[in-house]
């Protein structure tokens, strides 16, 4: 009984469909390969959406997932076509020529696309970061498949091709949690440098966003022509760096002035020859300007 069933099934599979030499078995293999390809394409596209869920906007994720989906489906169709006795040599030649033409015409687009994919997986920048790349500085507004949008400090939106972003040196100002800045502060020679250092440190320590670790440092850097030059180096959260830098300098200067420590003014001593000597009311022999 089993032999008869097997013979009947085999006979059905080998039945011609009336289209050339194509049999039912060939059609079934074609359908199975396409079905498996579609199933694999769906699984891969779903996983791609999940992997890029936190890295890209929804529109960009959907576009990448669809491109991958159709690539897998097309690959399955190419594998299945020989079962319908379709000669692929002509299609391959035509496709190769078309591919060369399209490749030369769109090589920059492909380069930007590939660079965009590398940026997504390497993740050197993300939306909201303050960066400098390809001569453009500002905050990252969007990372697309072909380009990256940067809003400059002047509020101007600039589109940078991903190829240029990927091949350029990228300076990310907020990738590290903390960022350092420094001031140069001058005081008069008659003022107490140690007291000035103490006051500056006190002002820095009272600021809520001036970090204790790494600790700030204030020290005498050099002796200038007109006064003593101090240097203050301060760490702040990278996201608040500019606000802290803008606030602390004036706070330090005001606190120093409240304690009688002032910035020096340029001074010059002029000596006159004997015949041009200027004599003041008390017989001064020199005049200072």
C-alpha positions, 0 to 999 in steps of 0.5 A, a space after each residue: 500500500 505504501 509503495 503505491 502511494 509513493 508511486 502516485 506522489 512521485 507521479 504527481 510531482 513529475 507531472 508536466 505543467 504544460 509550460 515547457 519542461 517545468 513539472 509540478 515538483 519544479 513549481 513546488 521547489 520555487 514556491 518553497 524557496 520563495 517562502 523560506 526567503 520571505 520568512 528569513 527576510 521578515 525575521 532579519 528585518 525585525 531583528 534589525 529594527 530592534 537593534 537600531 531602536 535606540 540608535 536611529 529615528 523610526 523613519 531611518 530604521 524602517 528604511 534600513 529594515 525594508 532595504 534588507 528585507 527586499 535584498 533577501 527576497 530578491 536573493 531568494 527569487 534568483 536562487 529559485 528561478 532556475 527551477 522554472 528553467 529561466 536562464 539567468 545568464 542573460 539577466 546576469 549580463 544585463 544586471 551587471 551592465 546596469 549595475 556598473 552604470 548605476 554604480 558609477 552614477 551613484 558611487 557617492 550615494 553608496 559611499 555615504 550609505 556605507 559610511 552612515 551604517 558604520 557611524 550607526 554601529 561605531 557610534 562615535 556621536 549621537 543626537 545632542 552631542 556637541 562636536 566639531 567635524 569637517 570644519 563645522 562646530 555645533 550640536 548634532 540634530 539628526 543622524 540620517 542614512 546619507 548625512 548628518 545634520 549639525 546645528 552650529 552655535 549661530 543656529 544654522 543647520 548644516 548638512 554634512 555627508 556621512 562619508 565626510 563625517 566618517 573620514 574626518 577627525 571628530 571632536 566630541 566635546 561631551 563624550 567625556 562626562 567632565 570637561 576642563 577650562 582655565 582662566 588667566 587672572 592678574 593681580 597687583 604686585 602689592 597684593 597678597 597672592 596667597 590670599 587671592 588663591 584662597 579667595 578664588 578657590 573658595 568661590 570655585 568650591 561654592 559653585 554647584 557645578 564646579 567638580 570636586 573630583 577632578 579637583 580645581 587648581 589655582 596657582 601662580 603661573 608667572 610674573 608679568 610686567 605689570 603684575 602677578 599672573 594666576 591660572 585657575 583650572 576648573 572641571 565641570 560637567 560637559 553638558 554645563 561646561 559653558 555656563 560654569 565657565 561664563 559665570 565663575 570668572 566674573 564671580 572670582 573677579 568681584 570677590 577679589 575686588 571686595 577683598 581689596 585685590 584688583 587687576 593691575 593697570 599697565 605702568 611705564 616709568 619715563 625718565 627725562 634728560 637734565 635739560 627736560 627735567 620736570 620739577 613738581 611742587 616738591 622737587 620731583 625729578 621724575 614723572 610717572 605715567 
